[in-house]
C-alpha cells in the first residue's frame, strides 16, 4: 500500500478539521527535531547562485539579513545537500546566456574554495553521503533553463566538465528544442534536438529536471530517457490548477519512470486564489519595470531595484498560505505516486514570499513537524526530506 493506514486515517481526520494544525509559532517537539537532524535533508532547487554574482554579490559563509539561505542558516535548519540552479536571464541578449551561466558556476566553485570546511561540490552521486558525513553541505551545480546551452551539445558537455550535474530543460520560456509550460507551444514537446539533449544528458550522467516544461515535453522525456526524471520544484495541479503545476496523469507516468517530484514552497503554486492575486501584482509591476527601464537606458534590473520595496510591500500584505498548505501538496503527491517518489524543492531565493511559518531555511524542521503531526512514519519522513532525491542522484550522477 502506498500510504500506511495511520497516514490515511490522519488525512481523513485532517480533512474534517478535527485535529488542530501545527501553527507557525508552535515550537518543534524535541523528538521531531531529533528526527530532522538524523535525516539527510536534501533540497532539489534553490536560486541562491544568482545572489553570488553582480554588484551585490553575497558570501554564503556569512549569515545574511536578506534572502532565504546561507551556510550558517542551512546548518541551523538542518539542510545537508542542495542543488544550486544557475539561471541565465532569457530576457537578456542571447549572447550573454553562456557568460551568465559560467559566472554563477564559477561563483559556486569559489564559495566551495573559500568555505572548504563547510561546503563541498559533489561531482558524483556517491559523493553526497560522504560530504554530509564529513559535516559539510553537499552542493550540486545545476542549470535552470535549457536556453543556457545555446542549442549546442558541445556547450552542454562543457558545462558538465565544469561540474554541472543537473539541468532544468526549460524555464518560463520555450527554447530552441523544448516547450515550456508558461510560454507558447512551438515544438509540441521536444523536437529532434531536444531528444538528442536528453540522450546526451543520460550519457553524461546529468539529472534531467522537468519543472517548468509543458505536459507534452514531459511525456516526450519519459519516452526518450533511460534514467529516472526529477521534477525539482513544482506543485499539484489537482490542488492549484495552473499549467506550471503537475497533473495526476504526469505523476502516474513519473512513478513508472522511477522519478521524484519535489514540492515548491511558493504560495502562488500552493493556492489558486493566491496565485491570481500574485499574478495581478506581478503583471502590474512588470509593466511598470518595462516602462521605467527607459530611464536606465533599458536596464530592467535597475528598474526592478527601484520598484522592489513597493512590490514586496504589496506581496507581503497578501494572506499567504501556511505550511499546512505545502504539506497538502505532499499528501496529494504521496497518494498518487507513493512515498518513494516525493521530496522537497524549496525554490528559496527565487521566490518573493513563503508560506506562513517557513520564512527561510532555518524553519525546515517545521515541515518535519507537520509531517509527523499528520501521521507519517519516521522512515517515510526521511524519504521525503531527502532519501528519495538522494537515491535518484546516486543512480544518475556518475
Residue pairs with C-beta under 8 A, 6 or more apart in sequence:
2 334
2 335
2 337
2 338
2 339
3 11
3 334
3 335
3 339
4 375
4 377
4 380
6 375
6 377
7 334
7 374
7 375
7 376
7 377
7 380
9 375
10 19
10 374
10 375
10 376
11 331
11 335
11 374
11 375
13 19
14 21
14 374
19 373
21 322
21 324
21 370
21 373
22 323
22 324
22 366
22 369
22 370
22 373
23 357
24 322
24 323
24 356
24 357
24 366
25 357
26 369
28 36
28 365
28 366
28 368
28 369
29 369
29 372
32 365
32 368
32 369
32 372
33 365
33 368
35 368
35 372
35 378
35 381
35 382
36 78
36 364
36 365
36 368
36 385
37 78
38 382
39 78
39 368
39 381
39 382
39 385
39 386
39 387
40 80
40 81
40 129
40 132
40 382
40 385
40 386
40 387
40 390
41 77
41 78
41 79
41 80
41 81
41 344
41 364
41 385
41 386
42 80
42 81
42 82
42 128
42 343
42 344
42 385
42 386
42 387
42 389
42 390
42 393
43 79
43 81
43 82
43 83
43 262
43 344
43 345
43 346
43 348
43 386
44 83
44 209
44 230
44 232
44 233
44 260
44 262
44 343
44 344
44 345
44 389
45 83
45 85
45 142
45 144
45 168
45 209
45 211
45 232
45 233
45 262
45 264
45 345
45 346
45 347
45 350
46 68
46 69
46 82
46 83
46 84
46 85
46 346
46 347
46 348
46 349
46 350
47 85
47 87
47 144
47 347
47 348
47 349
47 350
48 60
48 67
48 68
48 69
48 70
48 82
48 84
48 348
48 349
49 84
49 85
49 86
49 87
49 104
49 107
49 108
50 87
50 104
50 349
50 350
51 57
51 58
51 60
51 67
51 349
52 58
52 60
52 104
52 107
52 108
52 110
52 111
53 100
53 103
53 104
53 107
57 107
58 64
58 67
58 70
59 111
59 114
60 69
60 70
60 71
60 111
60 115
60 119
61 70
61 71
61 72
61 111
61 114
61 115
61 118
61 119
62 70
62 72
63 70
63 72
63 73
64 70
64 73
67 348
67 349
67 360
68 346
68 348
68 349
68 354
68 359
68 360
68 361
69 79
69 82
69 348
69 349
69 360
69 361
71 115
71 118
71 119
71 137
73 360
73 361
73 362
74 82
74 137
74 361
75 118
75 137
76 361
76 362
77 360
77 361
77 362
77 363
77 364
77 365
78 364
78 365
79 137
79 361
79 364
80 132
80 137
80 138
80 386
81 122
81 128
81 131
81 132
81 137
81 138
81 139
81 140
81 386
81 389
81 390
82 137
82 138
82 139
82 140
83 140
83 141
83 142
83 166
83 207
83 232
84 108
84 139
84 140
84 141
84 142
85 142
85 143
85 144
85 168
85 350
86 100
86 101
86 104
86 105
86 108
86 141
86 142
86 143
86 144
86 148
86 164
87 104
87 143
87 144
87 145
87 171
87 350
88 96
88 97
88 98
88 100
88 101
88 145
88 147
88 148
89 100
90 97
90 145
90 147
90 171
90 172
90 173
90 175
91 300
92 100
94 147
94 150
97 147
97 148
97 150
98 148
98 150
98 155
101 143
101 148
101 159
102 162
105 141
105 159
105 162
105 163
105 164
108 121
108 139
108 141
108 163
109 121
109 163
111 119
112 119
112 120
112 121
112 139
117 136
118 135
118 136
118 137
119 136
119 137
119 139
120 127
120 131
120 134
120 136
120 137
120 138
120 139
121 138
121 139
121 140
121 141
121 163
122 128
122 131
122 138
122 139
122 140
122 165
122 393
122 397
123 163
123 165
123 397
124 205
124 397
124 398
125 390
125 393
125 394
125 395
125 396
125 397
125 398
126 394
127 138
128 138
128 140
128 390
128 393
128 394
129 390
131 137
131 138
132 138
140 165
140 166
140 393
140 397
141 162
141 163
141 164
141 165
141 166
142 164
142 165
142 166
142 167
142 168
142 207
142 209
142 232
143 149
143 159
143 164
143 166
143 167
143 168
144 167
144 168
144 171
144 209
144 212
145 168
145 170
145 171
145 173
145 175
145 212
146 167
146 168
146 169
146 170
146 175
146 177
146 178
146 194
146 197
147 170
147 171
147 173
147 175
147 176
148 155
148 159
148 167
149 155
149 156
149 159
149 167
149 197
151 175
151 176
151 177
151 193
153 196
153 197
153 200
156 167
156 197
156 200
156 201
156 204
157 200
157 204
159 167
160 204
160 206
164 206
165 205
165 206
165 207
165 397
166 206
166 207
166 209
166 230
166 232
166 397
167 201
167 206
167 207
167 208
167 209
168 209
168 210
168 211
168 212
168 232
169 178
169 194
169 197
169 198
169 208
169 209
169 210
169 212
169 213
169 217
169 221
170 178
170 179
170 180
170 181
170 183
170 212
170 213
170 214
170 217
171 180
171 212
172 180
172 181
172 182
172 183
172 212
173 180
173 182
173 183
174 180
174 183
174 184
174 185
174 186
174 187
174 214
176 193
177 187
177 190
177 191
177 193
177 194
177 197
178 187
178 189
178 190
178 191
178 194
178 197
178 213
178 214
178 217
179 185
179 186
179 187
179 188
179 189
179 190
179 213
179 214
179 216
179 217
180 212
180 213
180 214
180 217
181 212
181 213
181 214
181 215
181 243
181 244
182 212
182 243
182 244
185 214
185 216
187 194
187 217
188 216
189 214
189 216
189 217
189 219
189 220
190 197
190 198
190 217
190 220
190 221
190 224
194 217
194 220
195 220
195 224
198 208
198 221
198 224
198 225
199 224
199 225
201 207
201 208
201 225
202 208
202 225
202 226
202 227
205 396
205 397
205 398
206 396
206 397
207 227
207 230
207 392
207 393
207 396
207 397
208 221
208 225
208 227
208 229
208 230
209 229
209 230
209 231
209 232
210 217
210 218
210 221
210 229
210 230
210 231
211 231
211 232
211 233
211 234
211 264
211 345
212 234
212 244
213 221
214 243
215 247
215 250
218 229
218 231
218 250
218 253
219 250
219 253
221 229
222 229
222 253
222 254
222 256
222 257
225 257
227 395
227 396
228 257
228 258
228 259
228 260
228 392
228 395
228 396
229 254
229 257
229 259
230 259
230 260
230 262
230 389
230 392
231 246
231 254
231 259
231 260
231 261
231 262
231 345
232 262
232 345
233 262
233 263
233 264
233 345
233 346
233 347
234 244
234 245
234 246
234 261
234 262
234 263
234 264
234 269
234 345
235 244
235 245
235 246
235 263
235 264
235 266
235 269
235 270
235 329
236 245
236 246
236 263
236 329
236 332
236 333
237 245
237 246
237 247
237 248
238 247
238 248
238 332
239 245
239 270
239 271
239 272
239 328
239 329
239 332
240 269
240 270
240 271
240 272
240 275
240 329
241 272
242 269
242 272
242 275
244 269
245 269
246 254
246 261
248 336
251 261
251 333
251 336
251 337
252 336
252 337
254 260
254 261
254 337
254 341
255 336
255 337
255 338
255 341
258 341
258 392
259 341
259 392
260 341
260 342
260 343
260 388
260 389
260 391
260 392
261 333
261 337
261 341
261 342
261 343
262 342
262 343
262 344
262 345
262 389
263 326
263 329
263 330
263 333
263 342
263 343
263 344
263 345
264 270
264 345
264 346
264 347
264 351
265 326
265 346
265 347
265 348
265 351
265 354
265 355
265 358
266 347
266 351
266 353
266 354
267 274
267 278
267 318
267 320
267 321
267 325
267 353
267 354
267 355
268 274
268 275
268 278
268 279
269 275
270 321
270 325
270 326
270 328
270 329
270 355
271 321
271 325
274 318
274 319
274 320
274 321
277 318
278 315
278 318
278 353
281 311
281 314
281 315
285 307
285 310
285 311
285 314
288 303
288 307
289 300
289 303
289 304
289 307
290 300
290 303
292 303
292 306
292 307
293 299
293 300
293 302
293 303
295 303
296 302
296 303
304 311
311 352
312 352
315 352
315 353
316 353
318 353
320 353
320 354
320 355
320 356
321 355
321 356
322 355
322 356
322 357
323 355
323 356
323 357
323 358
323 366
323 367
323 370
324 370
325 355
326 355
326 358
326 367
326 370
327 367
327 370
327 371
327 374
330 342
330 371
330 384
331 374
333 341
333 342
334 342
334 384
339 380
339 383
339 384
340 383
340 388
340 391
341 388
342 383
342 384
342 388
343 383
343 384
343 385
343 386
343 388
343 389
344 367
344 384
344 385
344 386
344 389
346 361
348 360
348 361
354 360
357 363
357 366
358 364
358 366
358 367
367 385
368 381
368 385
371 380
371 381
371 384
372 381
376 384
